């Protein structure tokens, strides 16, 4: 019997996937559980095993092609069935013109999905592949490099967010001196702390105080999220990914620091799972580690807001009519004006500011 291989549902919010690499070609044998194909989403790459042992009869989707989840992408047949119904040879199935064009342009016909009758590859199918192979015109000395799969996915996600939301950004200056003191106290206790866990803890408190910020817009409805799951933007060589810290409002600063460090380590080692990337309700990005003072981040749609933390630097500020040296940082909040007005967004950011400046969350409480 024939076994259909489909793109699995690997995350609740994932609607489509890209075929990154086939590890088998038509005619190859495959064992149950053996890796058949690698697929990629806007969140993570995943290797898909063969559901049963047999012979790969057809690959229905080419590498680089994006299809919805549950799409049939390959067919496997048993050894017994193949013996009684041998696979058609590509050179019997395709016209002499197609075979000649494929040979001239060094194209493997087994890697192409045909649109003709019975899946046959037509001249038009082949011409589309050949056109993609043609290098674009360029000036002398220029280098032309195609966008990576991850950059394409990031680009599509960002453009969709800009198109789907009414973005507005507000800025606050935050005195981080108390955070610096608490961080040093924690380090003396043997904790590896950055500024980010303190900001995450303060943000979790603010999300509970302003639940509209911990929501998403779906159609004409606002979905208030029960859990407080904060995504942390992490830069890796291939681009930007956003693994999610789950239920951060139930963790102290030390616990947040450990969980964030573990996620970052697994992200850079490419060991994240789909679960690590799912169910985020709010996002924090921290370009301050690179020295950036402030910015206007794009919302991680369908969330309704994103917080950016700028670099913490010492500045001269006026406190009670006296000049003092304080550790300061700019915070920016980009929010969806459809979900909230400026008063709510500013109050949310003011809540974070007050927490960090006055009742900074202790690392071990």
Secondary structure, DSSP 8 states (H G I E B T S, - for coil): -EEEEE----STT--EEEEEEES--TT-EE-TTSEEEEEE-SS-EEEEE-SS-EEEEEE-S-TT-EEETT-EEEEEE-HHHHHHS----HHHHS-HHHHHHHHHTT--GGG----SGGG---HHHHHHHHHHHS-----TT-------HHHHHHHHHHHHHHHHS-EEEEEEEEE-HHHHHHHHHHHHTT----SHHHHHHHHHHHHHH-GGGGEEEETTEEEE-SS--EEEEEEETTEEEEEEETTGGGS-HHHHHHHHHHHHHHHHTT---GGGGS---EEEE-GGGGT---------TTBSEEEEE---EEEEEEETTEEEEEEEEEEEEEEETTT--HHHHHHHHHHHHHHHHTS---TT-
